[in-house]
Amino acid sequence: MQQPIREPMAHAVHAARIASSLRQRLVRGLIIGAIAAVVLTIVGALHTDAVALPSRLAYWLTVILPGSILGLVVQSAVSAWGGVAGRRWLEMLVVAVMIAVPHTFVVIVASMLMFGINALTPMTVIAFGGVVLMFSLILTAINYLSGAVAVPFHGDSAPVAVAPVDAAAAAVVPLATMMPPGLIERLLPRLGTGRLLALEAEDHYLRVHTDLGHDIILMRMTDAIALLDRLPGARVHRSWWVARDAVEGSSSIGGRTTLCLATGIIAPVSRGMRPSIAAQGWFL
């Protein structure tokens, strides 16, 4: 009798978490955009110093803040698609390009109104498009990096080639790491039967990576790891827990060690955790 009631409540809680995350990202994006607009206004970027300060500020706010809102929509769509999940820099590039294409015309219209540009030629679109793409790349990178929890890497500078995981070591690892109930009930229903690959901390949230996609939940990393005490895996970084059977290879370049996981996810290994992970044979 209780099941029909619990299911809608679970969906409602999940929707509330997603809405809260979207609000946080929107506020962060608008703040970053407003700061950028103020800086560009003060320096009179791109020859906008020809107009008065209030007009300059209005112009930059008009062209940047809509881009911040568009960025949230595009980022959410790309994240839901999942085609570049785990490849953060590629995802940033895809998002920036998808923002720049439509936003170029917003900037052109604003520039026409402010500076009296009359001729809309292919060269005008290309020129504006290049500038918009540059700003889009910068602001997208700032948004992504400001929302990530990261620890700087230190260590040896000598590069080490990608090393496959030892087959004999992998043979003793279960072929699938299934999620415990404490995680399953918080995820989108379609991910509940998936194989758990990794957990990634993002602010106060966790991105749960599975072979069926990923989802963001409101949960502390320590609480999530407590649910995984019987599953083969390890916390390899302050903001990453990785399932042992998800590891397909490893690399170390310039002192930065990473694990290559299934579906193309790249997980960093902190300097402090590297000896422990190496001792367990993860880099063989």
C-alpha positions in Angstrom: 0.0 0.0 0.0 3.0 2.3 0.6 4.7 1.9 -2.7 2.4 4.1 -4.8 3.0 6.9 -2.3 6.8 6.6 -2.0 7.5 6.6 -5.7 6.1 10.1 -6.4 7.8 11.4 -3.3 11.2 10.1 -4.5 10.7 11.8 -7.8 9.7 15.0 -6.1 12.8 15.0 -3.9 15.0 14.2 -6.9 13.4 17.1 -8.8 14.0 19.4 -5.9 17.7 18.5 -5.7 18.0 19.2 -9.5 16.2 22.5 -9.2 18.4 23.6 -6.3 21.5 22.7 -8.3 20.3 24.6 -11.3 19.6 27.7 -9.2 23.1 27.6 -7.7 24.7 27.2 -11.2 22.5 30.1 -12.5 23.4 32.4 -9.7 27.1 31.5 -10.1 26.9 32.1 -13.9 25.2 35.5 -13.5 27.7 36.6 -10.9 30.6 35.7 -13.0 29.0 37.3 -16.0 28.3 40.5 -14.1 31.9 40.7 -12.9 33.2 40.2 -16.4 30.8 43.0 -17.7 32.1 45.4 -15.1 35.7 44.6 -15.9 35.2 45.0 -19.6 33.3 48.3 -19.0 36.1 49.7 -16.9 38.8 48.8 -19.5 36.7 49.9 -22.4 37.3 46.6 -24.2 37.0 46.3 -28.0 36.9 50.1 -28.4 33.7 50.5 -26.4 35.5 53.3 -24.5 34.1 55.6 -27.3 30.8 55.8 -25.4 29.9 57.0 -21.9 30.5 54.7 -18.9 26.8 54.0 -18.1 26.2 53.1 -21.8 29.2 50.8 -21.8 28.0 49.0 -18.7 24.5 48.6 -20.2 26.0 47.2 -23.4 28.3 44.6 -21.7 25.6 43.5 -19.3 23.2 43.1 -22.3 25.6 41.0 -24.3 27.0 38.9 -21.4 24.2 38.1 -19.1 21.9 36.4 -21.7 25.0 34.3 -22.6 25.2 33.2 -19.0 21.6 32.1 -19.0 22.1 30.4 -22.4 25.2 28.7 -21.0 23.2 27.1 -18.2 20.6 25.7 -20.7 23.4 24.4 -23.0 25.4 22.9 -20.2 22.4 21.1 -18.8 21.6 19.7 -22.3 25.1 18.5 -22.9 25.3 17.0 -19.4 22.0 15.2 -20.0 23.2 13.9 -23.4 26.3 12.4 -21.7 28.2 12.0 -25.0 31.3 13.8 -23.5 30.8 12.8 -19.9 34.1 12.5 -17.9 36.0 14.5 -20.6 35.7 17.9 -18.9 37.8 20.0 -21.3 36.0 18.5 -24.4 32.7 19.2 -22.7 33.7 22.8 -22.0 34.6 23.2 -25.7 31.3 21.7 -26.9 29.3 24.0 -24.5 31.3 27.1 -25.5 30.7 26.5 -29.3 27.0 25.8 -28.8 26.7 29.1 -26.8 28.7 31.1 -29.3 26.7 30.2 -32.4 23.3 31.7 -31.4 24.8 34.3 -29.1 26.8 35.9 -31.9 23.6 37.3 -33.3 22.5 38.6 -29.9 25.8 40.5 -29.8 25.4 41.8 -33.3 21.9 43.2 -32.6 23.1 44.9 -29.4 26.1 46.3 -31.3 23.9 47.6 -34.0 21.7 49.4 -31.5 24.6 50.8 -29.5 27.1 51.6 -32.2 25.0 52.1 -35.3 26.4 49.1 -37.3 24.2 49.0 -40.4 25.8 46.4 -42.7 25.3 42.8 -41.8 27.7 40.9 -44.0 29.3 37.4 -43.8 32.5 39.0 -42.7 30.7 40.9 -39.9 29.2 37.6 -38.6 32.6 35.9 -38.8 34.3 38.8 -37.0 31.7 38.9 -34.2 31.6 35.1 -34.0 35.3 34.9 -33.3 35.1 37.4 -30.5 32.0 35.8 -29.0 33.6 32.4 -29.1 36.7 33.6 -27.3 34.6 35.1 -24.5 32.4 32.1 -24.4 35.4 29.8 -24.0 36.8 31.9 -21.2 33.5 32.3 -19.2 32.6 28.6 -19.7 36.0 27.5 -18.4 35.6 29.9 -15.4 32.1 28.5 -14.7 33.2 24.9 -14.9 36.4 25.4 -12.8 34.7 27.5 -10.2 32.1 24.8 -9.6 34.6 21.9 -9.3 36.4 20.8 -6.1 40.0 20.1 -7.0 43.3 19.6 -5.3 46.5 20.8 -7.1 48.9 18.2 -8.3 52.6 18.1 -7.4 55.2 15.6 -8.1 57.7 14.3 -10.6 57.9 16.0 -14.0 58.9 13.0 -16.0 56.0 11.7 -18.2 55.0 8.0 -18.0 53.2 6.3 -20.9 49.7 5.0 -20.5 49.8 1.7 -18.7 47.0 -0.9 -19.1 45.7 -2.6 -16.0 47.2 -6.0 -15.3 44.9 -8.7 -16.6 45.7 -11.1 -13.8 44.9 -8.4 -11.2 41.7 -7.5 -12.9 40.6 -11.1 -13.1 40.0 -11.2 -9.3 37.8 -8.2 -9.4 34.0 -8.7 -9.9 32.9 -7.9 -13.4 30.3 -5.4 -12.2 30.0 -3.0 -9.2 26.4 -2.7 -8.5 25.1 0.2 -6.5 23.8 -0.2 -2.9 20.2 0.8 -2.1 21.3 4.0 -0.4 22.4 5.3 -3.8 19.9 3.6 -6.1 17.0 5.3 -4.4 18.5 8.8 -5.0 19.2 8.3 -8.7 17.2 8.6 -11.8 15.2 5.3 -12.3 17.0 4.5 -15.5 20.4 4.4 -13.8 19.4 2.1 -10.9 20.4 -1.0 -12.8 23.6 0.4 -14.0 27.2 -0.4 -13.1 28.8 2.0 -10.7 32.0 3.5 -12.1 32.9 6.5 -9.9 31.7 9.2 -7.6 32.8 12.8 -8.2 32.3 15.6 -5.6 30.9 18.9 -7.0 30.4 21.5 -4.3 27.8 20.0 -1.9 26.7 17.4 -4.5 27.9 14.1 -5.9 28.0 13.2 -9.6 27.4 9.5 -9.7 29.0 8.0 -12.8 27.5 4.7 -14.2 27.8 2.9 -17.4 24.3 4.0 -18.3 25.0 7.7 -17.7 25.4 10.0 -14.7 23.3 11.9 -12.2 23.9 14.6 -9.6 22.6 13.9 -6.0 22.7 15.9 -2.8 25.0 13.8 -0.6 28.4 14.1 1.1 31.3 12.0 -0.3 32.0 10.5 3.1 28.4 9.4 3.5 28.4 7.8 0.0 31.6 6.0 0.7 30.2 4.6 3.9 27.6 2.9 1.7 30.3 1.3 -0.4 32.4 -0.4 2.2 31.8 -3.8 0.7 32.3 -2.8 -2.9 35.8 -3.1 -4.5 37.0 0.5 -4.9 38.9 3.3 -3.3 38.9 7.0 -2.7 41.7 8.1 -5.1 41.4 11.8 -4.7 39.7 14.3 -2.3 36.8 14.5 -4.7 36.8 11.1 -6.4 35.9 7.5 -5.4 36.6 4.9 -8.2 35.3 1.4 -8.6 38.2 -1.0 -9.1 36.6 -2.9 -12.0 36.0 0.4 -13.8 39.7 1.1 -14.3 41.0 0.4 -17.8 44.3 2.1 -17.6 46.4 4.8 -16.0 48.8 7.6 -17.0 51.2 10.0 -15.3 52.3 13.2 -17.1 54.1 16.1 -15.4 53.4 14.6 -11.9 49.7 14.4 -12.6 48.5 10.8 -12.3 45.1 9.8 -13.7 43.0 6.7 -14.0 41.3 5.9 -17.3 37.8 4.5 -16.6 35.2 2.8 -18.7 33.1 5.1 -20.9 36.1 7.5 -21.2 36.0 9.0 -17.7 39.3 10.4 -16.5 39.7 10.4 -12.7 42.7 12.2 -11.0 44.8 10.4 -8.3 46.1 12.7 -5.6 49.8 12.7 -4.7 48.9 11.5 -1.2 46.8 8.6 -2.4 49.2 7.5 -5.2 51.4 5.2 -3.0 48.4 3.4 -1.5 46.8 2.9 -4.9 50.1 1.7 -6.4 50.5 -0.8 -3.6 47.1 -2.3 -4.4 48.3 -2.9 -8.0 46.0 -0.3 -9.8 48.9 0.9 -12.0 50.2 -2.5 -13.1 
